[in-house]
Amino acid sequence: MSLEHQRVDLAGIVVDLLQRQDAVARIIDHSAPGYSSGQDRLRPLSVVSANLDHIVQFGAGGRWHGVLGDSLRPTLPLRSMQADESMEDRTHTMEWLTLLDGAPLVAQSNRLTGGSWPRLAGSDLIGPILDEAERTGLSVGFLGGSIEIQDELSHSLTQHRPLLHVSGFWSPARSELEDHETSVALADSIHRTETDILVVGLGKPRQELWMAAYGALTGARTLLAFGAVVDFLAGAVKRAPAWITDRGLEWAWRLGAEPKRMARRYLINDPPGLLKIRRDSSVVYADEPVSGQVHMASEHSRAQSQQASFVGRHESADASVLVVTYNNEDTIDELIASLRHEAHSLALRVVVADNGSADGTMQRLAAHSDVISVPTESNLGYAGGINAIRSLAGDCSAVLILNPDLTVGPGAIAAMLDRLSLSDAGIVVPRLLQGDGTTYPSLRREPTLGGALGDALLGERFPQRPGWASEIDFDPECYAHPHQVDWATGAALLIDAELEGRLGAWDEQFFLYSEETDYFRRARESGATIWYEPEAVMTHHMGGSGSSVALNALMAVNRVRYIRKHRSARYASAFQSVVALHEALRAAKPSHRGIFGVVANEQHWHGLPRGTQKPGWETEFPPGVVIVPAHNESSVIARTLEPLAELAASGAIEVIVACNGCTDETAKIARGFPGVKVIESDIPSKVAALNLADSKTMIFPRLYLDADISITPSALRMTFDYLARPEALSARPAFEYDASGASWPVRAFYRARRRLPATNQALWGAGAYGMSESGRQRFASFPELTADDLYVDGLFTPEEKKILPTVPVRVSTPRTVASLMAVLCRNYRGQGELRATAAGLPGNDATSTVRTLRQLIASISGPFSFVDAGVYGALVISGRLRAHKVKGLPSMRWERDDSSRS
């Protein structure tokens, strides 16, 4: 056996030992049209370079061990899927040539064979290969790299290799590479160019996985998995000097050049590979069978791989697992252990948000160095916890939301990923088992009056009743087969990453319960489907959120809140009555005691559990500026600034308080908050203050916040996150009225107002609205108008305004009828001013009154809402009349409510 045909097994990777000229000759010969390897049909040659990273990922115990080998059919790289029968005529077995790369592998190969083998990096081989391709007329295509990089490469090749036949450039998105149909189409487009040599620069392991799956379909005779070689050829990345490369220190060069991207690979992931190649390496003799290129792992290496690791923050993953914990020290280890079992075959990233646990949950998490733990330092609720870590999901195919009291069954995540692809689903939910092994009825139907009434009267009795009479799907047959569902309990759901990005944040107004109902509905409304996969089995121990009468009351109230969000006021009122009936029928049970009164009386809703925030956990807060116009607001300005104080002090955001005509201590109080910028003007005008603040900052997006409105950091984060999107123009957070201490007519007025559709669709009314830079460019400066929020609202179409599902800002209502009348007078005077401008409101007072009257009548659903509507109508008419009386007064006159500021 000649030395140049020797092979070595380096930790499960069978490496071909060749000199540089022999490797180039092998590649060029195989790429030539007349080459025959003795097979009936030419087998494509896939060339990979084995370095430490390759050993870690594809070697014994690695995540992709056994993937690169002969295959009669293409197999999707990230999830199992049947290949189309029509591809068989172009699907051949692959021939793999694994070359020696990396100084540690070279040293070990020399030690095993007694020879002297060169390092054959793709970046070293590409020049001689292109030289020979240019000389022999072989066509070369390039797959991978950005469009900009490929433009530079095309220019470079035209200038330096004018005779090279370039068959094409392809720059697919990751989503295209992971999609079966688009990958087949991509391979077919390459096949039509009759490419001889295809340079694949998609990054490890994606390039090798794609080549194994679709390389044969490209028609290329040779495929080169040469990673960053496209960047090197284009001049986008500078190679290490020869003296560094010759001394085996190129890794240090690349680490210094790209520390963020390379640190984990070189300092954490790769070092274990050194031990592997020293311990599990041997010479492969000519009579030893080699299946493809991969050598089976030894029993020792299998045992060592039992504790699979999770991928880091900046690595690609098949799925990013998001978990929210709250006092879960008894269950979190079991969940993580079950995820590690799945990590043997899948790249999983695990991110945990801990909502201020008082037990040992954080200590348990600290024992897992590869789990990304985010202490929120307060109880944000389930939706708030998810929102706190959504941005850490990173580069992944799907996002998996899990309760902390779950155990993931073997193969469950892979089965969900399969279903996601096979059914083109947006969300996949698993089969949940209870602690005794029985299937938990987790599937749900969209909440309706009929379903709520059936559940109120019958509970779990008569489970075979018609579907319209229960929200819960009790049919055992439905839990035996995969199918589409409306929604399921939120203990476990796998979301397509692209859909997750489109849906955005979870609605934090629910705190706990019904947030998943809302999320599933939003997914369906976006056109996505939700699938149940019975082959994915998880055990739910039913203790993740705890249990108490207060939480049961919150569950009941949130059912009403959900219906209010998505259905008419009349429907929501009827639904609330049915929920109250449900609780009344169970009032004797200790777990339901007192809940009927809470559901029936909305004044008790404010005392239910709700999210709290501390901004210390916001390590990567989105930039933006909060502008607060203030006129004699000394009684409330501290309350407004306190939630923003740490963000302002840290420089994460800019906060500007624009004091206009203040004669009290507003400016002094605001200056007492570090990082808050205070500007003063003698002119007592809100719009003048807004324009002055705008002139003092260049930062976008911007939130304009009334001085008596408090916004939580999470609500601000969601607002800035949304406005940072390229398509975003305007948005505001959700809001709720705080009528505590108000007189009965005032409370009735605001109950009726909340039922009007316009209140829930416009930018005005919340005391807070935001604009992106593009949105702010709709106008030069705020005009001298009373109703600045109404003016801004009129600049955008309904499609351009986004009402975000944030923790609601609290709008304190006037306490007395007299104060309310002053506010109404100001509002209607502002509407009149705006109608008088060129960009005014459509219609006149009469048409506006008719439109409001119609909405008011439509909101009546019973005697209580009838009375509320009557009070609202009377006060509106009185306010409009008063506004007409003061029509001629100067526009800077500002009637405001002082009763809520005391």
N, C-alpha and C positions, 0 to 999 in steps of 0.2 A: 504494500500500500504506500503510495507516494505521499510525501509530507504535505504537498499542497492540497490534498483532498482529505485531510484529517478533519475530524469534528470533535468538539468537546461539549459536554453537558454542564452548563453553568447554572446551578440551582433550578433545574427544570427547563432551561432554554438550550436547545441544541444549536450550537453556533458553528458555521462553516468557516474554517481557517484558510484564508487565501491571501496571497500577496496582492498589492494594489493593482498591478497590471493584469493579474489573472481575474480579479473581480470585475474590472472594467470590461475585459474581453468576454467574460461570461455574460454580462448584461447586454453588451452589443450583439454578441452572437445570437442570443435568445431573441433579441428584438428584430433581427434581420428577417425579411419575408421568406427567404429560402431555408430558414433553420428548421430542423426536425429533431425532436428529442426521442424519436422512436415510437411515439404514441400515435394512435390513429388520428387523433386531433391534438393540435398544439395546446399544451397547458400553459396558461399565463404564469409568468414568473413574478412573484411578489417579493421585493427586496426590503428588508428592515435592518436597522442598525441596533444592535443590542448594547445598551449602556446600563448603568445601575438603575435608572428609572424604568427601563424595560424589564429588568429582572424583578423589580419590586411589583410591577403591575401585571406582568404576564408569566413570571416564574412560578415555581412551586409555592403554593400558599397565597399567591397573588389573586387579586379580584378577577382577572381575566385569564387565569390559567386554563389552558385547554381550548381557548377560543380560536387561536390561529392554527389551522390545520386543513387537511383536504376536506372539501365539502361538496357534495353533489348538488346541493341547493343553497342559495344565499340565505343566511340567517340574520335577522335584524340584530344590530349590535347591542341594543339596550333592552329588548324584550322579545320573547319568542313569538313567532308568527309564521303561519304557513305561507310558503311561496306560491306564486301563481303558476299554474301548470304551463301557461304559454311561454314561460321563461326557459323551459327545459332545453330548447334547441340552442340556447346560447350560454348555458350554465355548464362550465367544465370544472374539474378539480383544479385546485390551485397548487402550484409548486412554490415552495418558500425557500428563500435564500437569506439566512440570517448572518450578518457580518459583524465583525468584532469592533466595538466602539467603547471608549472609556478606558482610562489608564488602569483601573483596578482589574477589569476583565482581561486586558492585554497581559498584565503581570500574571494573573492566575493561569491563563492559557499557556504562557511560556513555561510556567512552573510545571504544569501537567505534562506537556509534550516535549520539553527540552528544546523547543524551537525558538525562533525569534519572529513573532508575528506583528505586523503593523496595525495601527489603529485606523480603521476604515470608516470614518464619519461621513455622513451624507454630504456635508459641506466640503469635504476634501475630494469626494468622488465626482461631484456634479460637474466640475470643470472638465476633467478628462472625458466624462461621458458625453457632454455636449460637444466637445471637440470631435469625438468619433462620430457622433450623430450628424454633425455638420459635414464631415468628410464623406460619410457613406450615404447621405441623403435620407436618413431616418427622420420621421416626423416626431415632434415632442410637444406634449400638451402639459398645461399646468393647472392643477386643481387645488384651490385653497388660497388664503390670503385675501385681504380686502381689495375692493375695486381700485382704490388709490394705489396700493402696493403693486397690483398687477399692471396698472398704467405705467408706473415707473419701470417695472420689469420689461414690459413691451418696448419701451423707449431704449432701455439699456441693451436689450438683445438686438434690436435693429441697428444700434450704433456699433456694438462690439462683435456681434455675430450675424452679419448680414446674410450669410448663406444658410443659416439654420432654418429648417422648415418647421415653423411653429404652427401646430394644428389648431390651437385654441387656448383660451383662458376661461376658467370657471370659478366663480366666487359664490358658492352657495351659503345660505344662512344655516345656522345650526338646526333650526326647526326643519329645514328641508332635508338635511342629512339624517335626521331621526325619523322622518316620515317615509314609510315604505313606498308609496306611490311616487312621491317626488324624487326619491333616490333612484328608483327604477327609471324614471324619465330622465334624470341627470345622466345616468349611465348610458342610456340610449342615445342621448345627444352627443356624448363623447364617442360612442360607437360609430355614429354616422360620419365623424371626421377622419376615421381610419388612422387613429393615433397609434404610433408604434411604441413610444415610451411615454408613460403618464407619470409626471412628478406630482406626488400627493403630499401637500403640506397643510394638513388639518390639525396637527398637534397630536401628541400621544395622550391617550390611547385611541382617540377618535379615528385617526387615519388608518390604523391597522384594522380596527373593527369594521370600518366602512369598506376597506379593501377585501376583507374576508367575506363580507356580505354581498358586495356588488361589483368587485373588481373584475370578475370574469365577464360581466355583462357589458363592460366598457369596450371590449374588443381589443384593448391594448395588449401587446405581447409582453410588455414588462411594466410593472408598477413599482415606483420607488417611494417608500415611506420615509421621506427625508425631512420631515418636520419644518424647521425654520429656514430651510434652504431658499425658499422663495423670497423671504425677507433679506437674506444675505445677497442673493443675486440682484435684487432691486436696490441694494445699498441702504435699506431702511434700518438694518441692524449691523453694527460694525463687528467684525470677527476679531478674536483675540490675536495679538501678534504671534508670529511663529515660535519665538523663544518661550512664550507662555504655554502654547499648545504642546510643544516638544517636551516640556517638563511635566505634562499631565495636570496643568493648573488652569485649563480653560474654564472649569467649573467656578473657580474663584473669580475669574474675569467676568463671567456672566452674572454671578451673584452680586458683584460690585456694580455692574451696569443696570441690573434689574432686581434690586433687593426684595421688593414687595412680591414680585411674581416668583422668584427663584428661591427665596429663603426657606420656605417649607419643604420644597423638593430636595435641596442640597443639604439642609441642616437637620431635617426631621425624617423625611420619607426615605431618602437614599441610604443613610448609614446602616440600617438593618440589612440592606442588600450586600454590604461588604461581608458581614458574617455569613450570609447564605452562600455566597460563592466560595468562601474559604471552606465551609463545612460540607456542602452538598454539590461537589463538582467532580467530574471524572471524564476520562477519554471515552469517546464512542467508537467502537471498532466496526469494521466494515460489515461483519455478519450480524450486527445488532439491528433489530427492526426499529425504525423511527417512523412514527405516525405523524405525517406532516412535518412540523418542526418542533413539536412539543413533547417533552419527556414527562412521563407520569411522576407525580410527586411521591416521595417516599412516605412511609407511614409516620416517620418522625416529623417531616415537614407538615403533614396533614394535622398532626396533633398540635404543632406549634401555631397553626393557622386558626385554631378554634376560637381564639379571642380576636375576632376581626375588628379592625379599626374603622372609624367613621372618617369621611373626607373632611378637609378643612374648609375654612370660610371662602377661600379664593379658588378652590378646585371645582371642577364640574361634577355633577352628581346626577344619578338616575332620579332620585327623589330627595327633597329636603323635608325633614320631619320637624314640625313645629309642635311644641308641647307647652301648655300653660299649667303651672303647678301652684298649689296653695295648701300648705301643710300636708304634703304627700310623701313623707319620709318612709312610710310603710310599703309603698307600692312602686316608687320610681325606679328602684334598682331592678325590679322584675321586668318592668317595661324596657329598660335599657338593655338588659340581658337578652330579651327576645329580639330586639332590634339588631344586636350584634350577630345573632344567628343569621339574620337576613343579609347582613353586610358581607357575608362570605361570597355571595353571588351578585350583589348589587352595590353600587356606590351610593351610600347614604350619608347625608349631612344631618346632624341632630342639633336643633336649637331649642333651648328651654327658656321661657320667661317665668320667673318666679315672682308671684304676686304678694311679696311681703310675708313669706311663711315665718311662723313663730316657732316651728319645730326644727328638726335637723335636716330639712330638705336640701338646703344649700350645701351643707356639709356632705351629704350623699352625692350631690352633683359634682362637688369639687374633687371627688375621688375618680372622676372620669375626665381625664385631661382632653379627650377628643370630643367632648360634648361642649357646645358653645352655650354658656349659661349667662343669662341677662337678669340680674336682680332689679326688678322695677321699684323695690322699696316701698310699695304701697299696693293695695288691692285694686287693680285696674278693671277687674271683671274679666270674663272669658274673651269677649271681643276686644277689649283694650289690651289684654295680654298678647293676643294674636297680632294685633296691629303694631305692638311694640317690637316685634321680631320679624315681621313680614319682610323687611328690607334685607334681612340676613339670610333669606332663602337662597340668594345667589344664583349661580348658573346651574340650572337643573331642568329636567324634563317635566317634573310634576312636584306639587307641594302636598305633603301628607299631614293633615291635622289630626292629632291624637290626644285623647284624654290621658292623664297621668296614671289612671287606675286600670289601664288596659294591659293585656299580654298579647303580643302579635304571634299568630300561629305560623308555623313553617310554610314558606312560599306564599304567604298572604299578600305581601306587597308586590311580588312578581305577578301574581294573578290579577291584581288590580291594575298594574301597568299594562298587562296583556289586554284586559277589557277596555282600558282607555284607548288603546290603538285599534283593537278589533272592531269596536262599535262606534269609533269616532266620538267617544263620549267626552263631555266636559268635566264631569265629576263621577267618581266611582265610590260606592260605599260597600263595606264588607258584611258578612254574616256575623252577628254578635252573639256570643254565648254568655249565659249567666254563670255564676260560680259553680252551679251544680251540673253544668254541661248542656243544659237545655237551651234551645234557640230563643233569644230575646226578641219580642215583636218590635223591631226598631224601625220598620218602614211606616211612612206616614203619607196621608193624603193632604192636599191643600186645605187649610182650615175653612170651614163653611158653617153656616147656621145649622144646617141639617146634621152635619157631623158632630158639632158641639152639643146639640140637643140630644142626639143619640147617646153620646158619651156621658152627658149629665144624668140621663134617666137610667141608662143600662150599665154603664161602666164596662167591666170586662165580661159581663154576662151576655149570653147569646152572641158569641164571637162570629157566628156565621151570618149575622145580619147584613143587609145590603151595604155596599161600600159608601153610599151617600149618608148613611146613618152612623158613621164612625170615622174619626180622623186616623185611628190606628188600623193598620192592616193586620188582621188576626189570621188570615188564611194560611195554613201551613204550606200549601202548594206554592205560594208566592215566595217562600223562603227556600225552595228547593231548586229553582231555576233562575238564571240571569234574566233581567228584564228592566225596562225603564220604570222609574218611580218619580213621584213628585218631590219627596224629600225624605230624609231619615234623621234619626237622632244624631247630634253632632259629635258623638264620641270618636268617630273615625271617618274621614272623608279624604279621598285623593283627588286633587284638583289639577287639571292640565295647567302647566305654568303660564302659557299664553293667556288662558282664560282668567287665571288668578290675577295677572297683571291688569287685565281689562276691568275686572270687577272692583279692584282696589280694596279699600279698607272695609272692615266689618263695622256694622252699625253699633256704636258704643252706647246708644241710649237704652239698650236692653240690659246692659251689665251682665246678666246671666239669664239664660233661657230665651227662646224665640229668636236669638241672633242667628242661629243656623237656619231657621225657617225663612227668615228674611234673605239670607245669603243664597239659599237654594232658589228662592223665587227670582232673585236678581239674575242668577245664572240662567234659569229657564227663559226669562224675558230677553236675555241677550242672544237667545237662539241655541244655547247649549242643552245637551241632554244629560240626565242623571241616571246612572245604571247601578243596579244591585248585582254584585258578584258573589254567589254562594261559595265558590271555591276559595275565596279569601276569608279565613276564619280568624276572629279575634275574641278573646275572653274579656268581658267587662265586669269588673268587680264592684261597680256602682258605688264608689266612694269618693270620686274625684272632687266633687263640689261640696260635700257635706250635706247635711239635711237639717232643717229647722222649720218652724212655722213661718218665720220671716221669709225664708227662701221659697216655701210653698206659696206664700202670698205673692211674692215677686213673680213666680211662674204664672199665676193666674192673671195678675195685672198685665204682664208682658204679652199674654195672649190678646188682650184688648188693645194694647199699644200697637201690636203688629197689624191688627185689622184696621185700626185707625190710620195707619200709614198707607195701607194699600186699598182700602175700600171707602165707600161713601160714609158720610157722617151718620146717616140714617141706619145703614147696615151695621156700622160699628156700635151704635147705641143698642140695637137689638142683640148684637153679639155679646155686649157687656151684660145685658140682662140674663142671657143664657149662662154665661160664666158665673154670675152671681147665683143663679139657680143651682148650678153644679156645686158650689160651695155651701149653699144653704142646706142641700140634701145630705151633706157630709159634715155638718157643723158639730155633731156629737163626737166625731173622731178627734183625738188629741192633736193629730198632725194638721187638722183643718180648722181648729178652734179660732174664731175671730176673723177668719179670712173673708167671710161674707161681707162684714162691715167695711173691710179695707177695699174690696172690689166695688162696693156700692158707693162709697164716699171717697171722691178723688182727693179730698184734702189730706187723706192718710197716705197717699202715694208718695209724698215727699219724704216720709219716714222710712221707706223701704231701702234695702241695701243698694248702694250705688257706687260707682267708681270714684276712687280718689287718686290723685297724681302727685308725684314728686319728680321734678325735672332732672334730678341727678342722674337718672338712668339714660337720659337722652344723649348718647355719646356722639351721634352723628345727626344733629338736628338740622333740618333743611334751612338754608339762609332765607332771610326775608326781613321786612321792616313792619313794625306795628306803629301806626300813627294815631295818637289819641288827642283830639281837640278838646280843650278843657276851659270852661268859663266858670270860675268860682265853684270848684268841685272839691274843696278841701275835705268835705265829709265822706267822699266816696273814692277819691283818687288812689288812696293807699290800697283799698280793697281790689281795685282794678289792676294795680301794678304788682301786687304780691305774687300771683301765679307766674308772672313773667320775670320776676326779679333775678332768679339764678341764671336764666337764659340770657338776660341782658348783661349781667355781671360777667358772665363767661365769654361774652362776645359772640355767642351763637346766633343771636338775632340783634337787630337794632330796634330800639324803642324810642320814639320821639313823642314827648308831651308838648303840644303846642298851646301854651296858655294865651288866651285872647281876652284882653280887658279884665284880667283877674284883679280883684281888690282884696282877696283873702290870702291864705297861705298855701294855695294849690301848688305853686312853683316850688316853694320851700319843701313841701312834703315830697314832691316828685324828685327833687334833687337828692333827697335822702336815700334813694335807691341807686346803688352803684351801677354804672353802665347805662342808666336812663339819661337820654339827652333832652334837656329842657330848653325850649325857645319861647320868647315872650314877645307879645305885640300889644300895643295900647288899644287896638281896634277890637271891640267886642263882637266879633263876627266869626261864626263857625267856618264858613267857606274860606274866609281870609286865612284862618288858622290852617286849614287843609292845604291851601296853596302855598303858604309859607313853609310848612313841613315838607311838602313835595319838593320844594326848591332846595332843601337842605340834605337831600339824600339821592343817591344814584342806584340804590338797591331795589331789586324786584325779587319776588312778588311783594305786594303791599296789602296789608289789612288795615282798614279804617275802622277804629273801634271807639264807640262812645265811652265817655269817661265814667259812666255808671254801669258798665257791662264788664263782667269777668269771663275770661275764656281760659280753659284748661290747656296745659301744654300739649296734650294729645290732640285736642281739637285744633289747636294752632298748627301742629305738625301735619295733620291731615289736610288742612287748608293749604299750607305752603307746598306740601307734596303734590297736591292736585294742580295748583297753579304753576308748578314748575314743568308740567307736561307741555310739549310743543303746541298741542291743540287747545290748551286751556285759555280762557279769556276772563271769566268772572266766576265767583263762587262765594258762598257764605256758609258758616256752620249752622247746624240745627239749633233751634232755640225753644225755650219753654217759658211760659209766663209764671212769675212768682207773685201770686195775689194774696199772700199771707198778710193779714192785718188790714186788708182792704174792706170797704163796706160792701154790703150785699149787691147793690146795683153795679158796682165796679166789677165784682167777680162774675156776675151774670154777663156783663158786656164782653169780657175777655174770653169767657167760655164760648160764647157765640162767635166771636171773632176767630177763634182757633178752628172752628168748624168750616170757615169759608175757604174754598180752594185757593184763592189768591194768596192767602197768608202763608201757605206751604209751598208756593211756587216762585215767589219774588225775592229779590235781594233786600228789599226794605223790610222793616219790622223787627229785625233781630238786633239792631244796634251794632252790627258788624258785617262788613262786606269786603271782599278782596278782589284784586285784579292782578293779572300778569302784566308783563311789560307790553305785550301786544294789546291787551285789553285797555290799559291806561292810555295807549296812543289813540284811542277813539276820540279823545277830546284834549284840548290844549291845557285848560285850567278849569277849576270848578267855577261855574257862573254864580253871580250874586242871587242865589235862590235859597229859600228856606229849606226845601226838601232835597238835600243833596243825594240821599239814598234813592229817592224816587227818580231823580234825574239820571243817575247812573243806571238804575234798573231799565229805564227806557232806551238805553243805548244798545242793549243786547236782546237778541231774539230768545225765545224760551229755550231753544236748543243750545244757546251760548251761555246760559246761566246754570250753574250746578249747585244744588242744595246738598251739602255733604252730610253723611250719616255720622256725625261726630257726637261726642258728649255735648248735650245741649248747653248753650250759653243761657244764663238766667236773666230774663228781662223783668225787672221789678216794675209792676204796674203802679199807677197812682193809687193812693189809699182812700181818697175822698172823691166825690162826684165833682166838686169844684176843681180839683187838680186835673181830673180827667177831661173836663170841659176845656181847660186851658190847652192841654195837649191836642185835643181834637181841633180846636180853633187854629192852632199852628199848622197841623197837618193839612187841613182843607185850604187854608190860605196858601200853603206851599203848592198844593195842586193847582190852584188858580194861577199862581205865578208861572208855573211850568207850562200851563196851557197857553199863556200869553207869549211864550218864546217860540222861536222858529222850529225848535225840536221838541215842541210841547206834547202833552198827552193827547191821545185821540179823543174826539167827542167833546162834550161839555158837561156841566154839572148835572144836567137832567139825564143824559145818557149814562153817566157814571152812577147816578142814584138808582136808575132802573136796573142796571147790571148788578149792583150790590143787592137790591131788593130780591132779584131772582135767585141769587146765590143764597141769600138768607132764608127764603122760603124753602129752597131745596134742602137746607141743612136741618130743618125741623123733622124730628123723628119721634116725638112724644111730648107729653105735657111739660116736662122740665125744659126741654130745648125750645118749646114754644114760648115759654115765659122768658127764657134768655134772649130769644130773637126779638121779642117785643121790647125788652129793655134796650137792646142794642139799637133797634130802629129809632126809638125815641131819642136816645142820646146822640145818634148820628144826625138826625134832623136838627136837633138843638145846636150841635156843633157847627153844622153848615150855616145856619142862620147867623150864629155869632161871628163866623169867619167873614160873612158878607158885610157885617157891620163895621169890622175893623179893616176892610179892604183898602182904604185909602191911607192907612198908617204906614210909616216907613218900613221897608222890608227888613231892617235890622232889628225890629222889635221881635223879641224872642220870649214867647210864653213857654214856661217849662214847669215840670212837676217837681216841687220841692218836698212833697209829702213822703216820697219813697227814698229821699236822700237823708232823712233825719236819722 
